[in-house]
Amino acid sequence: MSKKFYITTAIDYANGSPHLGHAYEKVLTDIVARFRRLMGDEVKFLTGLDEHGQKVQMSAQKEGVAPIEVCDRLAEEFQGLCSALHISNDDYIRTTQERHKTVVQEILQKLYDKGEIYKADYNGFYSVRQEQFVTEKEKVDGKWPEIYGDVVEVTESNYFFKLAQYQDWLVDTIKTNEQMIYPRFRSADVLQFLKEPLNDLCISRPKERLEWGVELPFDPDFVTYVWFDALTNYITAAGYGSEEFDQHWPADYHVIGKDILVPPHAVYWPIMLKALDIELPKHFLVHGWWLSSGSKMSKSTGEVVNPLDLIDQFGADAFRYFVTREMNVGQDSEFSIELFMSRYNSDLANDLGNLVSRLLNMAGRYAEGVVPAAEIEEAPEKELKTLWTTTAAELVSLFEDFQFHKALDRIFTFVSGINRYAETRAPWKLAKSEQAADQAALRTSLATMAEALRLAVVMLTPVMPEISDKIRGLIGAENFERLEGQLVWGDTLAGKAIGEKTILFPRPERKV
């Protein structure tokens, strides 16, 4: 059986409700997954929830409930976000599931048996917020950076994974595999980190300090470090230890935020896989942060956006369009309600929404509610078709290169071209004429607008699946599972019934 296209998000951490960053990563990954399906790939798309660790245990203690209750509540929230955003994941993994704990313990035992894990005493500093040990070199101007929160000094026995011995191998792997990390400049961040000697990784926590985790199979007094548990989700869901593993692994893309590239995904994870004799993932697709006035949005500053508020008010596809149009994958991007409203009103309501509305209205009034056949081809039609030829030539490659913001720019430039065509042909004026040439031009203009609109939403489908399907239904176009042939200008809509006039993007009173 051939290998599936396997794509994953980072699994969210069960220590707070979903925010804009979570929603964006889901949408980005979903667009890639939907596009690959259109290209003919059989896709496995994984997302999920990371449920172990000290912060979860502390939250549960604060609420006076069991940790699993906190996790169950947040799992429902995050899965609700996926549903609200029309995320097409095929699997949702929770690290408290038995299928996952079994794999974690299996790989821990395998590494222990190979001599890759050893026990030693440790005296040093521990960041509760990051759930990791830190060293003096992490200090900035003699102080611990805010990202670490409270840092305490601890002395305890723990188990360590022999990370350091693989440092040279990892440096060479990243330098020679230029396609491993996208965008490529993110590789420099990893190599910069690797200029300093690696320490072996502490992969355990004593149960007297942390009970909420996967128990070490070779020492029941300890649980495993949360990253050693969380990263393993990617092979758990791929079917590690079963016949289906080769159908999924290696992952084609791990989609992650830049803040968890180093060290977890680009250092710990490749070395863990190397030690296990498992092939590395093909690529890491690393996205940036959403900023507010130039600073990263965070709970600590109060700069957060609840994506569900925007989705409830404006619809999932409007949200998906905005975050995709504004974010150049790999870079940071600004978010504000003003920017959102500007895109919503100009691109969606004015350009696309009004185009659909006026076409439905005119076809209902002038063509008895069906798409007429094109009868002539003059300068206005040739100009619009030329614009489409130029547009279509770029779209697939832009999607393949994750340049979704550019692809959307090209698509909406074409939508604007359809609106200009309508103004040039002015079907409402042609309808008043009884001359045969004008009536032929009227029918042609409606047919041309309908076909151009069909084409415009083909590559909108991975980004705005619900709206795209709705528009196709309104103009009599069929949905499709494969992209092949869909970008070719044709005359397949002639005689198709047109839907009732519809407002796709109403202008609600702003509440957020």
N, C-alpha and C positions, 0 to 999 in steps of 0.2 A: 504494500500500500504506500502511495506517495506521501511525502511529508506535507503537513498542513502549514499554512502561514500562521505563526504563533506570535501574538503580540500581547504585552502586559502593561498595566499601569503599576506604579508603586502602590502597595496596599496602604490604605489610610490607617492612622493610629487612633485607637479607641480612647481618646483623651479629650474630645471636644466635638462639637457639631461641625457639619460640612461648611466650608467657606469657598470663596471665589477660586482659590488655587486648586482645591479638590475638583470643583466643577470643570474648570478649564482643562485639567489633565484628562478627565474622562472624555470630554468632547474631542480633544485633540486625538486621543487614541481611537475613539469611535470613528472619526472621519477617516483615519488611515485604514481601519478594519473594513469599513463600508466600501471604500475605494478599492481595496484589494479584492473584495468579493465581486465588485463590478468588473474587475480585470480578469476574473475567472479563478481566483485562488479559493481554496477551501480554508476558511479562517477559524482559528481558535483565539478568542479574545477573553483575557482574564483580568479581573479586578477583585478586590477583596478588602479585608480588614485585619489589621495587626492588633491582637487582643491581649498580649501578655506584657509584663514589665512593671516596673516600680510605680510609674505614674498612674497606671490603671488601678493597681492595688491601693495607692494612696487616695485616689478619687473615691473608690468604693468604701474605704475606711471612713472618709469624711462624710459620706452619705449614710453610713451605717448599713450597707447592703453587701451582698456577695459580689466579687468582681465580675462574675458572669452576668449578673443583672445589668451592670453598667455596659458591658459589651453587647448584650442583647438589644438594649435600647439604642445604642449608637449604630449597631448593624442595621436596625430598622431604618434609622435616619439616612444612612449612607445608601442603602439599597433603594430607599424612597427617592433620593436625589437621582440615582441612575434611571429609575423609572420615569421621573418627571422630565429628564433630559433626553429620553428616547435612546439611552445607551444600549447598544446591541451586544453586550457581553454574553459569551456562551457559558461562562463559569463564574461563580463568586465564591472565593475561598475565605474561610475564617480560620485563624491559626489555632483556635480551640477545638477544631474538628479533629476527630480521631485519625482520619486519613493523613492529616498533616503531622500530628504528634508522632505517629508511627514512623514517618519518613525522617523527621528530625532526630529521633532516637537512633534510627538505623544508621544515619550518616555519622552521628556522634560516635557510635560504637565502632564503626568502620575506621574513622580517623584515630580513635584511641588505640585500636588494635594495630594500626600501622605505625604507631609511635609518634603521630603528629600532635597529640595532646598530652600534656604533662601537668603535674601538680606542683605548685610552688607557693611560698609565702610572698605577700605583697604589702608594701607600705607606700602609700601615696595619696593622691588627691582624687576625689570622686565627684562628678557633676550629677546631681540628682535630676536636673532638668533633661540633660542629654543621656542619662543612664549610661555613662561611660567614665572610665578613668582618664584623667588628664595629667599633663606634666607641666613643669614650670615654663617650658618653651611656648606653651599656649597663651601665656600672659601677654598683655599689651600694656606697655608703660607700667609694668609692675602690678597690673590688676587683671583679674579674670574677666574676659569679655562677657557682655550681658547674655549672650547666647547660652552660656553655661549655667546661669542662675546661681543658686547657692552651691558652693564647692566646699566639701568637707574632707578632712584627712582621715583615712581609714587604714587599719592594719588587719589583714586576714589572709587565710589560705584560700587559693582558688586554682582553677584549672586554666591552662593557657594553650592556645593553638599556635603552632610554629609558623607564624606569619613571615618573620624576618628573612627566612632562608629563601623565600620566593621573590624577594625584591628585585633582583637583577633580571630575573625572568619576566616579571611584569613590566618593567621599564622597556625591555627589548620588545615585548609583545605590543605595547602601545605605540612605540616608535615605528615599528614595521607594519602595523595594521592601521593604515590611515583612515579606513572606513569604520573602525570600531566605535568611535564616539562622534556623534553629530550634534551640533556643528563642530567642525574639526578644532576650532580654537579652544574648545573645552578640554582637549587633551593636554594643553599647556598647564591647565590648573592641576591636573593629576600628576604630570611630570614634575611640576614645582613641588608638590607635596612629597613626592618620592625622592627629592634631592636629600632630604633628611633621612637618616637610618630609621627603618621601621622597628618598632618594638613588637614582640610577640603579643598576641591578642588575648586578653582575659575573656574567657567565654563562659564563665559560670558566676553565679551569685549564691552565697550560702542561704539556705532556707530560713535561717534565723533572722535574716534581713529581708529576704524576698521569697515568698512562697508561690506567688502567682506566675508560674512559668512551666516549661516542659522539663521534667525531671531528667537529670543525667542518667543514662542507663547503667553506667558503671559506678555511680555514687549517688544513692538516694538522698543524701543530705544537701544536694545542690540542684539548682535549676539552671538552664542555659541562658546565656546573654541574649537579650531581645533581638539584636541584629542577626545573630547566628540562627535564630528561630525564624525571624521575618523573611530574610532573603531566601530561605529554603522553600518558601511558598511557590516560587516559580517552577521548581522541579516537581514539587508535590502535585500541583495541578496538571503538569505535563505527563503524569503517570509514572513517576520514578519507581523503578522496581517491577514494572509490568511491561507487557509487550507493546502497549500503546506509546511508550516513552519515545521511541524512535520516530513515531508519526509527528511528534510535536517539537522535540528538542533537536538542535538548539533553538532557543527563542530567536525570532527574526528581529524583534525590537523590544527592548525594555524602555518604556516611556517614563521618564522621571524628571523631577525638578532639579535645578542646578545645586540646590543646597544639600541634596543627598547623593550627589555624584561622588564626592570625596569626603570621607574615605569609604563609606559602605559599599556603593555599587561598583566603583572603579578600582578599589583595592581589596576589601574583604572578600567580595563575591567572586571575582576571577580567581583569587588564590584558593578559596574554598573549593571551587570547581576543579582547579588544577590538582589539588591534593587528593581529590576524589576520583581523578582520571575521567572527568566529565568534560565534554567539549564546551567551550565558552559560548555565551550568546553572540550572535552575529553583530548586533549593533546596540548602542545606547542612544536613544533620542532624548536629548536634554533640553528642556524648555526653561524659560526665564521666569521672573517674578512679575506679579502685578503690583504696580506702584501707585501711590497717591501723593501727588505733589512731589514726586521724585524719591519718596521713601517707600520701602516695602510695607505693604499692609500687614498689620499684626494685631493680635488680641491685646497685647500689652499697651499699644498706643491708641486703642479704640478704633483703628482704621480697618474695619472689616465690612464685608458685604455679604449678606445672606442671599445666595443665588436663587433660593426658592422664592424670595420676595419678587425678584425680577421675572422669574418664570411664571409665577402666578398672575402677574399683572400684564406681561407683554407676550407670553408664550415661549415655549422652549426653543423654537426655531429662531426667534428674534435674538434670544440670548446666545445661542450657538453661533449665529451669524456675527454678532458683535465681537465676541471674544476671538473668533477666527480671523475676522477682518482686521482687528486692531493689533494682534500679536504676530510679530515676525518670529517664527519658531526659533528658539535659542536666545533671543534677546529679551530684555525687560520691556514692559509696556505700561503706559498710564491707564488708569481706570478712573472714570468719574461718571456720575449720573448725567452730567451735561453732555459728555462725549457719547454716552449710550443713547440719549434722546436725539442727538444730532443724527447719528446713524439710522436710528429707527425712523425718524421722520423723513430724512432726505432719501436714503437708499431704498428702504423697505416700503414705507407708506407712499411717498411721492413717486418714485421711479417704478418699482415693481408692482406695488399694489394698485396704483392708478392705471398702469398699463393693462393689467388683468381686468380691472373694472370697466375701462372704456371699451376694450375688445368685446367683452361679454355684452355690454350694453348695445354696441353697434351691430354685432352679429344678431342679437335678438330683434333689433328694430329693422335692419336692412337686409337680413339674409334668412329670415324665418327660423332663426335659432339653430342654424347649422353652419359649418365651415364651408364656404364655397370653394370651388376650384380656381386656381390661378389661371388667367387667360392670356396675359401679356407679360412681357419683361422689358421694362424701359429703364431709364437712368436711375430712378429711385430704388427699384428692386435690385439692380446690378450693384449699386453702391452698398446696400445693406448686405447682400450676399458676399461681397468682397470683404466687408468688415467681419462677417462671420468666419470666412476662410482664414483670415488673419488670427482671429480669436481662437478658433478651434485648434489651430496648429500648435498653440502653446499650452493648452490646458492640461493635457495628460502629463507632459513633462514637468509642469509646475507642481502638480499633485505628487508625482513621483519624487520630487526634490523637496517636498514639505513646504513649498512656497505658496501656502494656501491663501495668504493675504494678497499676493499678487494675482493668483487665479481669480479670486473674488473681484478684484479691481478690474480685470479683463472682462469678466462676465457682466458686471454692472456698467462698464463702458458700452458693451453691446446692448444691454437693456436700454440705456440712454439713446443708442442708435435706433432702436425700434421706436422709441417715442418720437425721435426726430423724423423718422420715416412717416409716422402717422401724421405729424404736423405738415409734412410736405405733401402727402397725398390727400389729406383732409377728407376722409370718407364722408363726414357729415355734410360737406359741400357737394361732393359727387352724388350723394343720395338725392339731392334736390334737382339734379339734371335728368332729362329724359333721353339724352343722346346716348346712342349705343356704346360709343367709345368711353364715355364717362361711367356707364354702368359696368362695362368690362373692367375699368380701372377700380371701381368700387369693390367688385368681387375679388379682384386680384389683391387689393390692399388688405382686405380682411383675411384672405388666405395667407398672405405673406406675413402679416402680424402674428397669426396663429402658429405658423410653422416656426417663425423666429422665436416666439415665446417657448414653444416646445424645446427648441435647441438650447435656449438660455438656461432652462432649469435642469438639463441633463446633468451637468457637473455641479449644480447646486445640490443635487440629491444627497451626496454624503454629508454635506454641511447642514442642509435644511430638509431632512427627509419628509416630514409631515407636510410642509408647505409645498414642496415639489410634487408630491403625490396628489395633493389637492388641486394644484394648477393643472396637472395632466388630466385629472378627472373632469375639470371644468371645460377643457378644450377638446375633450374626446381622445386624448392621447393615451396609449397603453403604458402601464408600468413595465419595467424590464429588470432582469436579473444580471444581464451582462452588458457591458458598455459597447461591445462590437456593433458597429453600424448605427449607433444612436446619434453620432455627431455629424451625420451626413444630411445635407439639406434635401428634403424630398417633398412629396405632395400626398402624404399618407392620411392627412386629416380631412381631406375633401369629403363632404357628406356626413361628417361626424356631428352629433348633437352637441350644442353648447349649453353649459349650465346657466343657472340663474345668476344675475349680478350679485357679486359677493364682495364684502369688504374684508380683505385678508389681514390688514394691519390697522385695526381701529385705533383711534387716538384717545386712549384713556387718560383720565386726569392723573397726573403724576402723584404717586403716593410714597415713593422710595427716594 
